Amino acid sequence: MQFRTLSLCLFFAVTFGSSVFGQPPPSEPSCSSINLDQTWNATMKEKFWFTSQGSQIMPYRWFLALEAPWANLPFRGSHVMDDLLGFIAVGPTAANLDALPIGFAKDAERRTKDRGKEFVGLTCAACHTAKLKIGGLSTIVDGAPSNIDFSTFLSWIVDALETTLFEPDKFARFSGSVLGLQATLDAKNALRKELEDQTKELRDRRERNSHTEPYGFGRVDAFGHIMNELLVKNLGIPANRREPNAPVSYPVLWDTPRHDKVQWNGVAPNIGEIGPLLRNIGEVIGVFGDVNVRPRKGSVPIYPSSIKLTELRRLEYWMKSLQSPKWPTSCLPINNESATRGQEIYTRAVSGGGCASCHNLIDRTGTAKFDAVMSPLPITKTDPNMALNFTNRTALTGALAGTPVQVPLLLLGFDVSWGFFKTFGATTSGSEALGNAVLGVFLAGGRDLFEGIVTDPTTLVPAQEVPEALNFVSGMNDQSPKYKARPLNGIWAAAPYLHNGSVPNLEQLLTPPSLRDKQFYVGSRTLDHKKVGLSTDKDPLRSFLFDASKAGNLNTGHDYGTTLNPDEKRDLIEFLKTL
C-alpha cells in the first residue's frame, strides 16, 4: 500500500505540477539555441537510439499494452518512463512508430525459443544518452551517461506484470489490447500462462540482482548483473550468486573506439574489430540478452543467443564518428584568459596539480588511438568494490567442467597456430567464464561475420584479426584491481564523477576528499554551469539521496588538484569546459 500511495502522489505531481518547472530560475542564463557539434545528424541519432542489439525483455505487444502497477496508465508513457524513471520520451518517427522512449527497440527474433515473436529490449542508447537542461532549454547529448534508474525500472516491470495477472480489470484491458476484444477464453488462458512464465522469469532476475543499498539514478552494477545472469541463470547454479554491490556510472561513449582497453577497470581489450564486438556481447548478456550456454566436452564453445552480432558491429562502426559535445558557448561563454591559465595547470606535473599525466589530451576530431593509464587501488584510493569484485569473483563451473576455455584456431579452419587447450576445472574465475561465454556467442554467429558473406562492409571482421577473440579471453583473466583514467573530452557533460558517481560536480572533485559532500540528490537533468555538474537540488519527481558514506558509494581518493588555491581551481575548471 505504501508503494502505491507514493506512486499515486508522484503521478499527480507529474500530471498537475509540471508547469511550475517550465522556466529557469531568474539567476540562470537564458539560451535561445544550443549546438553541441557531435557530428551526428537526425538519421544517425535515430539509428543509435533504436537499433536492436538482441536484448529481449518481453513480447513487444505486451509492452505496448502494459500499465503502471499503481494506475490505469501506460507503463511506456512519458509519465512513468521519463518523469519518474529518467528515460527520454520522444515522439513517433519512421524508426520508432510506437513512440518508445530512447533506448527501446523492437527485436523480431529470439533464437533460443519463441522464434518468430517480436520482443522489446534495451539498446545501447538506453544507458548512453543524456538529456540536459541548459539555460531553460533541453538538449540531448549522445554517448553521455544516462540518468535512468535501472533497478526501479526492473522492479516496476515485475510489479506491473504481477498486478496484470492478479487484478481482473487490468488483465481484461491487457488481453483486449494483445489479443483483441473478440479473443476466446482458451486464448486468454494461454496468454495468462505465458504471462505467468514471463513474470517468473523477470521476478527471478530481480531477485538474482537484488542489492541492499539502492543505486539511484545514473548507476548500475553492470558486471554484477552480467556475472549473475551468466553464472547463475545460464549455468543453472544458484550458489554462484553474488550481491551486485558495486554500482558505477554509465561511461561516456565518445572516443571509445580509440582506447586500447575499456570499462572502468580496463579489463576489456579494445583492439581491432573483434575486441569491441566481444565486449558488447558481454554487455548484452547483462541487459536481457538470451544466451544458451551448452558446453560440450572437448568441443568448440558455440552458444546460440538472441544477441545480434551484425547490429553490434554497425553500432560500433557508427560510434567512430561520434565526437564529444562542445561546451554551449552560445549561452555560457568561456573566459578564455582563465582557460589558458587552466591549461597550464592541466599540463604541469601531477605534483603541481596537473592532470595530463593520467588523462591524455587528445583532439576531439582525431582518430589516433592511445594507451589508457591504469592506476592500482593504492594509488587512486577510490571506492574499491567494483575493481575488487571483478578480480576476486569465482564460480562453480557445473557443466563447463572439462570443456575448453579456449580452442586452437586450427579447429576453426583458420591457417594459424595460435591457441591452446585449457579446460575448466570444478571452479573458475568469473572473468574466465565470461570470456568463454562471449567467445561462444561470437563463434555461434557464423563465419559470415569475418568472411565477407555479409554485403555491408561495416559488419565485417577482418579474418586476420580472429585471433583477438582468444586474446580477449586471456586478456580479461589477466588482471589486478585497477581503475582507468580516460581523456576528459566532454567531461562537463559526464557528471557525476569518479567511477561510481560519488562526486556531483568538478568543484567537489577538486575539494579534499574529507571535505566533499557526503550526501546530495541525484536525478536532476539541470546543468550546474558554475560548479560544472548536475544540480543537486531535490527534484520533485526524480530524486534520490546519494549517501557517499556507504560501501560502494565512497567518494574517497582521487585527491589530485585539491591543494590548488581557489583561483587556480576556477582556471582549471574553465579549461575543462573547453575539452
C-alpha positions in Angstrom: 0.0 0.0 0.0 2.9 2.4 0.8 4.3 1.8 -2.7 1.0 2.6 -4.4 0.3 5.7 -2.3 3.8 7.1 -3.1 3.4 6.2 -6.8 0.0 7.9 -7.0 1.4 11.0 -5.4 4.2 11.0 -7.9 1.7 10.6 -10.7 -0.4 13.6 -9.6 2.7 15.6 -9.1 3.8 14.8 -12.7 0.3 15.4 -14.2 -0.7 18.6 -12.4 2.5 20.1 -11.1 4.9 20.2 -14.1 4.0 23.8 -15.2 6.0 25.4 -12.4 9.2 23.9 -13.8 8.8 25.4 -17.2 11.2 28.4 -16.8 14.7 28.5 -15.4 15.2 30.4 -12.1 16.0 34.1 -12.6 19.7 33.6 -11.7 20.1 31.1 -14.5 21.2 32.1 -18.1 18.7 32.1 -20.8 19.7 30.2 -24.0 18.0 30.7 -27.4 19.8 27.8 -29.0 22.3 25.0 -28.2 24.7 23.4 -30.6 26.9 20.6 -29.1 28.5 19.8 -32.5 28.7 16.0 -32.1 28.6 15.4 -35.9 25.6 13.0 -35.9 22.5 14.1 -37.9 19.0 13.2 -37.0 19.1 10.0 -39.0 22.2 8.7 -37.3 20.9 9.6 -33.9 17.8 7.6 -34.5 19.8 4.6 -35.7 21.7 4.7 -32.5 18.7 5.2 -30.3 16.5 2.4 -31.8 18.8 -0.3 -33.3 18.2 -3.6 -31.5 21.2 -5.4 -30.1 19.3 -8.6 -29.1 18.0 -7.5 -25.7 14.6 -9.1 -25.1 12.5 -8.2 -22.1 9.0 -9.3 -23.1 6.8 -9.6 -26.2 6.6 -6.3 -27.9 2.8 -6.1 -27.9 2.8 -6.8 -24.2 5.0 -3.7 -23.6 2.6 -1.6 -25.6 -0.3 -2.8 -23.6 1.3 -2.9 -20.1 0.0 -0.5 -17.5 1.8 1.0 -14.5 1.3 -1.2 -11.4 -0.5 1.5 -9.5 -2.8 3.1 -12.1 -4.5 2.7 -15.5 -1.6 4.5 -17.0 0.6 3.3 -19.9 3.9 2.0 -18.5 5.7 3.1 -21.6 4.3 6.6 -21.5 6.3 9.7 -20.6 4.8 9.9 -17.1 6.4 6.7 -16.0 9.4 6.3 -18.2 10.6 9.9 -18.4 9.2 11.8 -15.4 9.8 9.0 -12.9 12.4 6.6 -14.3 14.6 9.0 -16.2 14.4 7.6 -19.7 13.9 10.1 -22.5 10.5 10.3 -24.1 10.3 11.1 -27.8 7.5 11.2 -30.4 6.9 8.7 -33.2 9.1 8.6 -36.2 9.7 6.2 -39.1 12.3 4.4 -37.0 10.1 4.4 -33.9 6.5 4.1 -35.0 5.1 3.5 -31.5 7.0 6.4 -29.8 9.1 4.2 -27.5 11.5 6.1 -25.2 15.1 6.4 -26.4 16.9 3.2 -25.8 14.0 0.8 -26.5 13.6 -1.2 -29.7 11.6 -4.0 -31.3 13.5 -7.3 -31.8 12.0 -9.6 -34.3 13.7 -12.9 -33.4 14.5 -14.9 -30.3 16.9 -17.6 -31.4 16.7 -19.9 -28.4 12.9 -20.0 -28.0 9.7 -18.4 -29.3 11.1 -18.0 -32.8 9.1 -15.5 -34.8 7.8 -13.4 -32.0 8.6 -9.7 -31.7 10.2 -8.6 -28.4 11.0 -5.3 -26.8 14.5 -4.8 -25.4 17.1 -2.2 -24.5 19.5 -0.6 -26.9 22.9 0.9 -26.2 21.2 4.3 -26.1 19.2 3.4 -23.0 22.3 3.8 -20.8 24.4 6.1 -23.0 22.1 9.0 -24.0 21.5 12.0 -21.7 19.0 14.9 -21.7 20.3 18.1 -20.2 18.5 21.3 -19.3 20.8 24.2 -20.1 19.6 27.8 -19.7 15.9 26.8 -19.9 16.4 24.6 -23.0 16.6 20.9 -23.1 19.1 19.1 -25.3 20.1 15.5 -26.0 23.7 14.5 -25.6 24.5 11.3 -27.5 27.0 9.0 -25.9 26.7 10.7 -22.5 25.8 8.9 -19.2 22.0 8.3 -18.9 20.2 9.4 -15.8 17.9 6.4 -15.6 17.0 4.3 -12.5 17.6 0.8 -13.9 16.8 -1.1 -10.7 13.5 0.6 -10.2 12.7 0.1 -13.9 13.2 -3.7 -13.4 11.3 -3.8 -10.2 8.3 -1.8 -11.6 8.2 -4.0 -14.7 7.8 -7.1 -12.4 5.2 -5.2 -10.3 3.3 -4.3 -13.5 3.2 -7.8 -14.7 2.1 -9.2 -11.4 -0.7 -6.7 -11.0 -1.8 -7.5 -14.6 -2.0 -11.2 -13.5 -3.9 -10.7 -10.3 -6.2 -7.7 -11.0 -9.1 -8.7 -13.3 -9.7 -5.3 -14.7 -6.0 -4.9 -15.7 -5.9 -8.3 -17.2 -9.1 -7.6 -19.2 -7.6 -4.4 -20.7 -4.2 -6.1 -21.3 -5.7 -9.2 -23.0 -8.0 -7.0 -25.1 -5.1 -5.0 -26.3 -2.8 -8.0 -27.0 -5.4 -10.5 -28.4 -8.3 -8.3 -29.5 -11.7 -7.9 -27.8 -13.1 -11.0 -29.5 -10.5 -13.4 -28.1 -11.7 -16.8 -26.9 -11.4 -18.0 -23.4 -8.8 -20.5 -24.4 -6.7 -17.8 -26.0 -6.9 -15.7 -22.8 -6.0 -18.7 -20.7 -3.0 -19.3 -22.9 -2.0 -15.7 -22.6 -2.3 -15.9 -18.8 0.0 -18.9 -18.8 2.6 -17.1 -20.9 2.3 -14.0 -18.6 2.9 -16.2 -15.6 6.1 -17.6 -17.1 7.4 -14.3 -18.2 6.6 -12.7 -14.8 8.5 -15.5 -13.1 11.5 -15.1 -15.4 11.8 -11.4 -14.6 11.0 -11.8 -10.9 13.8 -14.3 -10.7 16.1 -11.8 -12.5 15.1 -9.1 -10.0 15.9 -11.5 -7.1 19.2 -12.6 -8.5 20.3 -9.0 -8.8 18.8 -7.6 -5.6 21.0 -5.4 -3.5 21.0 -3.9 0.0 21.8 -0.3 -1.0 19.8 1.2 -3.8 21.7 2.6 -6.8 19.6 5.6 -7.6 19.7 7.4 -10.9 22.5 7.1 -13.4 24.2 3.9 -12.0 24.1 0.2 -12.2 26.5 -2.7 -11.2 26.9 -3.8 -14.8 29.5 -6.5 -14.1 27.5 -7.8 -11.1 24.4 -8.2 -13.3 26.3 -9.8 -16.2 28.0 -12.3 -13.9 24.8 -13.2 -12.1 23.0 -13.8 -15.4 25.8 -15.9 -16.8 27.0 -17.8 -13.7 23.6 -18.3 -12.0 20.9 -18.3 -14.7 22.8 -19.6 -17.8 24.9 -22.2 -15.8 22.0 -23.0 -13.6 24.0 -22.8 -10.3 22.2 -20.7 -7.6 25.3 -20.9 -5.4 27.2 -18.7 -7.9 25.0 -15.7 -7.0 26.8 -12.6 -5.5 25.2 -9.4 -4.4 25.8 -6.7 -7.1 27.0 -4.1 -4.7 29.4 -2.0 -6.8 27.3 0.4 -8.9 29.1 2.5 -11.5 28.1 5.4 -13.6 27.4 4.7 -17.3 30.7 5.7 -19.0 30.7 8.1 -22.0 31.0 6.5 -25.4 32.7 9.2 -27.5 36.4 8.4 -28.2 35.8 4.8 -27.1 37.0 3.3 -30.4 40.3 5.0 -29.8 41.0 3.3 -26.4 43.2 0.3 -26.2 41.1 -1.1 -23.3 37.6 -0.2 -22.0 35.5 -0.5 -18.8 36.2 1.5 -15.6 38.6 -1.2 -14.6 40.1 -1.5 -18.0 39.6 -5.3 -18.3 38.2 -5.5 -21.8 40.8 -5.3 -24.7 39.5 -2.9 -27.4 42.0 -3.6 -30.2 40.9 -4.2 -33.8 37.4 -5.1 -34.7 36.7 -8.2 -32.6 37.7 -6.7 -29.2 34.7 -4.2 -29.3 32.4 -6.9 -30.6 33.2 -9.3 -27.8 32.9 -6.5 -25.2 29.5 -5.6 -26.5 28.4 -9.3 -26.4 29.1 -9.3 -22.7 27.1 -6.1 -22.2 24.0 -7.5 -23.9 24.1 -10.5 -21.5 23.5 -8.1 -18.7 20.6 -6.3 -20.3 18.1 -9.1 -21.1 20.2 -10.9 -23.8 19.2 -14.6 -24.1 22.2 -16.9 -24.2 22.1 -20.7 -24.2 25.4 -21.9 -22.7 25.6 -25.5 -23.7 29.1 -26.8 -23.3 30.3 -30.0 -24.9 33.4 -31.7 -23.6 36.4 -31.4 -25.9 34.5 -29.2 -28.4 34.5 -25.6 -29.5 32.2 -23.3 -27.4 29.2 -22.5 -29.6 26.4 -20.8 -27.7 23.2 -19.8 -29.6 21.8 -16.5 -28.4 19.5 -13.6 -29.2 22.5 -11.3 -29.4 22.7 -9.6 -32.8 26.3 -9.5 -33.8 25.8 -7.7 -37.1 23.9 -4.9 -35.4 26.6 -4.7 -32.7 29.2 -4.2 -35.5 27.2 -1.5 -37.0 26.8 0.3 -33.7 30.5 0.2 -33.1 31.2 1.5 -36.6 28.8 4.4 -36.1 30.4 5.2 -32.8 33.7 6.1 -34.6 32.1 9.3 -36.0 30.6 10.5 -32.7 32.5 13.4 -31.1 32.4 14.7 -27.6 29.9 17.6 -27.0 31.3 21.1 -27.1 30.5 23.4 -24.2 27.5 25.6 -25.2 29.3 28.9 -25.6 26.3 30.5 -27.4 24.7 31.0 -24.0 27.5 30.1 -21.5 30.7 32.0 -22.6 34.1 30.7 -21.6 36.6 33.0 -20.0 39.5 32.4 -22.5 42.2 34.0 -20.3 41.2 31.9 -17.3 41.0 28.8 -19.6 44.6 29.5 -20.8 45.8 29.6 -17.3 43.9 26.4 -16.5 45.6 24.6 -19.5 49.0 25.3 -17.9 47.8 23.8 -14.7 46.4 20.8 -16.5 49.6 20.0 -18.3 52.0 20.6 -15.4 53.4 17.7 -13.3 51.0 15.8 -11.1 52.8 17.2 -8.0 51.8 20.7 -9.2 48.1 19.8 -9.6 48.4 18.6 -13.2 46.0 16.1 -14.9 47.6 15.3 -18.3 50.0 12.6 -16.9 46.9 10.4 -16.4 44.2 11.9 -18.6 45.5 12.1 -22.1 44.9 15.3 -24.1 43.5 14.3 -27.4 42.0 16.1 -30.4 38.2 15.6 -30.2 38.1 15.4 -34.0 41.0 13.0 -34.4 41.2 9.2 -34.8 44.6 8.3 -33.4 44.5 5.5 -30.8 46.2 5.7 -27.4 47.0 3.5 -24.4 45.0 4.1 -21.3 46.7 4.9 -18.0 45.8 2.3 -15.3 46.1 3.1 -11.6 46.2 0.5 -8.9 43.8 0.9 -6.0 46.5 2.1 -3.5 47.2 5.0 -5.9 43.6 6.1 -6.7 42.3 5.4 -3.2 38.7 5.5 -4.7 36.0 3.1 -3.7 37.4 -0.4 -4.3 34.3 -2.5 -4.7 34.0 -2.6 -8.4 37.6 -3.4 -9.2 37.8 -6.0 -6.4 34.5 -7.7 -7.2 35.6 -8.4 -10.7 39.1 -9.5 -9.8 38.0 -11.8 -6.9 34.9 -13.3 -8.4 35.0 -17.1 -8.6 32.3 -19.6 -9.6 31.4 -23.3 -9.7 31.6 -24.4 -13.3 29.0 -27.1 -13.3 28.5 -28.4 -16.9 31.5 -26.3 -18.0 33.9 -28.6 -16.2 36.2 -30.3 -18.6 35.3 -28.2 -21.6 37.8 -25.9 -23.4 38.3 -22.4 -22.1 40.0 -21.5 -25.4 40.5 -23.5 -28.5 43.2 -23.8 -31.2 42.2 -21.7 -34.2 43.1 -24.6 -36.4 40.0 -26.3 -35.2 38.0 -23.4 -36.6 39.5 -23.7 -40.0 42.0 -20.8 -39.8 45.6 -21.2 -41.0 47.1 -20.0 -37.8 48.7 -22.0 -34.9 47.9 -19.6 -32.0 45.8 -21.1 -29.3 45.9 -24.0 -26.9 43.6 -26.3 -25.0 42.9 -25.2 -21.5 39.8 -26.8 -19.8 37.7 -25.7 -16.9 38.1 -27.3 -13.6 35.4 -27.5 -10.9 35.8 -23.8 -10.2 37.0 -20.8 -12.3 37.2 -17.1 -12.2 34.2 -15.1 -13.2 36.2 -13.3 -15.8 37.3 -16.6 -17.4 33.8 -17.9 -17.6 32.6 -14.5 -19.1 35.4 -14.7 -21.7 34.4 -18.2 -22.7 30.7 -17.1 -23.0 31.4 -14.2 -25.3 33.7 -16.3 -27.4 30.9 -19.0 -27.7 28.3 -16.4 -28.7 30.8 -15.0 -31.3 31.5 -18.4 -32.8 27.8 -19.2 -32.9 27.4 -16.1 -35.0 28.8 -17.8 -38.1 31.7 -17.3 -40.4 29.8 -14.6 -42.4 31.0 -12.1 -39.8 34.6 -12.4 -41.0 34.5 -14.0 -44.4 32.7 -11.3 -46.4 29.3 -13.1 -46.9 27.6 -10.1 -45.4 27.4 -7.4 -48.0 27.5 -4.4 -45.7 31.2 -3.7 -45.1 30.5 -2.1 -41.7 29.6 -5.6 -40.4 32.7 -7.4 -41.5 35.6 -8.6 -39.2 39.0 -9.0 -40.9 40.0 -12.7 -40.9 43.5 -11.8 -39.7 42.0 -10.4 -36.5 40.2 -13.5 -35.5 43.0 -14.5 -33.0 41.9 -11.5 -31.0 38.8 -13.5 -30.0 41.1 -15.8 -28.0 43.3 -12.9 -26.8 40.2 -11.4 -25.4 39.6 -14.4 -23.2 43.1 -14.4 -21.7 43.2 -10.6 -21.5 40.1 -10.4 -19.3 41.5 -13.0 -16.9 45.0 -11.4 -16.6 44.1 -8.5 -14.3 44.8 -7.0 -10.9 42.4 -4.5 -9.4 43.0 -1.1 -11.1 40.9 1.8 -12.4 41.3 3.5 -15.7 42.0 7.2 -16.4 40.4 8.3 -19.7 40.7 11.5 -21.7 38.5 14.3 -20.3 36.9 15.4 -23.6 33.3 16.4 -22.9 33.8 15.9 -19.2 31.3 18.7 -18.4 28.5 16.5 -19.7 29.6 13.4 -17.8 28.6 14.2 -14.2 28.5 12.8 -11.5 32.2 12.0 -11.3 34.5 9.2 -10.3 33.7 5.7 -11.5 30.8 5.3 -9.0 29.2 8.7 -9.5 30.1 9.7 -5.9 31.1 13.3 -6.7 28.4 15.6 -8.1 30.5 18.3 -9.8 34.0 19.4 -10.7 34.1 21.9 -7.9 33.6 19.0 -5.4 36.2 16.8 -7.3 38.8 19.5 -6.6 37.8 19.5 -2.9 39.8 17.4 -0.5 38.0 14.0 -0.1 37.4 14.6 3.7 35.5 17.8 2.9 33.4 16.5 0.0 29.6 16.4 0.4 28.6 13.0 1.8 25.0 13.4 0.8 23.4 15.0 -2.2 20.5 14.5 -4.5 20.8 12.9 -7.9 18.2 12.7 -10.6 18.1 16.3 -11.9 18.9 17.0 -15.6 19.7 20.7 -14.9 23.3 21.6 -15.7 25.0 23.5 -12.8 27.2 25.7 -15.1 29.1 27.3 -12.2 30.2 24.1 -10.4 30.1 22.1 -13.6 27.9 19.1 -13.0 24.3 18.3 -12.5 22.2 20.2 -10.0 22.0 18.6 -6.6 18.7 20.3 -5.7 15.9 17.9 -4.8 13.8 17.3 -7.9 10.1 16.8 -7.0 9.9 13.8 -9.4 13.3 12.2 -9.9 15.2 12.5 -6.7 17.5 10.0 -4.9 19.6 10.9 -1.9 23.1 9.7 -2.6 25.0 8.6 0.5 28.7 8.6 0.0 29.4 7.0 3.4 28.1 3.6 2.2 30.4 0.9 0.8 30.3 1.1 -3.0 29.4 4.8 -2.8 32.6 6.1 -1.2 33.9 9.4 -2.6 37.4 8.9 -1.2 40.6 9.2 -3.2 41.5 11.0 -6.4 42.8 13.9 -4.5 44.7 15.4 -7.5 44.2 19.2 -7.7 42.7 19.5 -4.3 45.6 21.6 -3.0 45.3 24.3 -5.7 44.2 27.7 -4.5 40.7 28.9 -5.3 41.8 30.9 -8.4 43.7 28.0 -9.8 40.7 25.7 -9.3 38.5 28.1 -11.2 41.0 28.4 -14.0 41.3 24.6 -14.2 37.6 24.1 -14.4 37.3 26.8 -17.1 39.9 24.9 -19.2 38.0 21.6 -18.6 35.0 23.2 -20.3 37.0 23.6 -23.5 37.8 19.9 -23.8 
